[in-house]
């Protein structure tokens, strides 16, 4: 089994080998894959490691939650829906709101108190994001671009000096931060950036040249986390190679911002180009290690994704309230809308998606707060699920409100426009799906390779061979029903847990099939990778939902009944989708369909648009 690298948008003619230097040397002496504690990562090996998902994390005391609600109270008490529309029309927030946000401590939510912040943990931050998201996602973006990603690098990787220098003003909202990664020719392909930073001859500063696009807060920021290529000498070969390094850059000579971009939504947030023309950056402002910037960027993004899911649950809640208010009051054909099956089905599906998103957001923030660090795939899934669920919920709310939903004053059309960007920024959902599949396949590939290696010395590796052998044998003769979740879930959810086990088992077998059949070439099979990711998302969502519903049933919460019903409905529907997604990896007709899609797309693309004759021709 060979290792898998991920080309995403940069297509190579032949499958890319491991990208690090000296990869050939590393391949022969490749260490055993690091054991991951992540449920999703292990799912790719057909394992059901749910230890971090059960019990559903409860990291906040009622007082902790109260703190967050108190922080937002000055805003939520004053806010009226027209505010969001007014700020949108002005394409900015006014000084009164800005001052209020400063007073509330909203600019330094997770900054430790010693640096002037309010020191909230991830779960409190998610809750705050949720409360903001209920009113205005644009505001969430301003605050999120500032702290979820803008200065998150300083919190995660900053030295004590960098923290002391930058955090107090950023936490107080005296200065605003932003995250500068994307460039005209490097969007999803983040490591393809061209902005350069070269060390000055006296070694005291870097000289930064290049430009960034679509930077949230780009025109109002004073502190920029900038990613640029720097020449780094390889320890092994001695060669100079350009690698990404992260810098903290202050607004000053040579740094300029373009005019605000005109956008479809989140209009009150500021988005601009940022230009660097011989900007001098002191060497002390390198964030993390020189050459490690790509990992710094990825870690910041991974670390911030739960906030997005949190904010979107807030928006979804508002949409559901608007839809139910309307359904309960509007009479058509002699009855309230709420009595019609069509409307009830919509409300049920909206509620399920909201429940799943909420469960994922607080699962992720909760396990992060408990010190779990292996969450990159769960974070990507939560972002993908939340952004698609929010779009669905908002769209269906508008449908329930009909013509009224389409009118600006109901506020829903603004939510829809604002929500649309969430499937695009912080990693497009398409790229994140590939990221989930390829990272998982790489991990599973490493494990299969381990097994092959173990087979060369069976006596020393009996435990491993026996375990894997039994798993495969049981699967091949149809004896296994997959890793059991029965001991974790409430007895009333055992049937649903059995569906998860079945899903995990089928998923593991599908991964093995893909690795055996395509080997490294799997990186070119995006239609398969997408379906594999869809199955992973559904399986993870089932686990998260079962964990939360189990907690509700165990604690006999008021909402235990509906939570059980939601878990039941979601698991049954997800289970069907999983079968469909996984059969899309090998069923003959499905594979033929992909070839047909490819040929249709190629014809349309080479024609520059629609190919067929017009019906009137
Ligand atoms: S900010 C801009 C967002 N931009 C992106 O997200 C870029 C998307 N692209 C990528 O993520 C990467 O380029 C991809 C990798 C994934 C495509 N975690 O060979 P590789 C490792 C950990 O695959 P590439 C914005 O939108 C990988 O394992 N590690 O790399 C603002 C490998 O390691 P090794 C990772 O093919 C939005 C190495 O890197 C990850 O070049 C405003 C190379 O990998 C990862 N994720 O592409 C937001 N990925 O070498 C506002 C890769 O050891 C927020 N690696 O094998 C609002 C929220 C509201 C909050 C409310 C608050 C109150």
Boltz pocket constraint, residues with backbone or C-beta under 6 A from the ligand:
constraints:
  - pocket:
      binder: B
      contacts: [[A, 5], [A, 6], [A, 7], [A, 8], [A, 19], [A, 20], [A, 125], [A, 128], [A, 129], [A, 132], [A, 139], [A, 140], [A, 141], [A, 143], [A, 144], [A, 145], [A, 148], [A, 149], [A, 179], [A, 181], [A, 182], [A, 187], [A, 188], [A, 189], [A, 190], [A, 191], [A, 192], [A, 214], [A, 216], [A, 294], [A, 295], [A, 298], [A, 299], [A, 301], [A, 302], [A, 304], [A, 307], [A, 308], [A, 311], [A, 376], [A, 424], [A, 425], [A, 426], [A, 427], [A, 428], [A, 431], [A, 435]]
      max_distance: 6.0
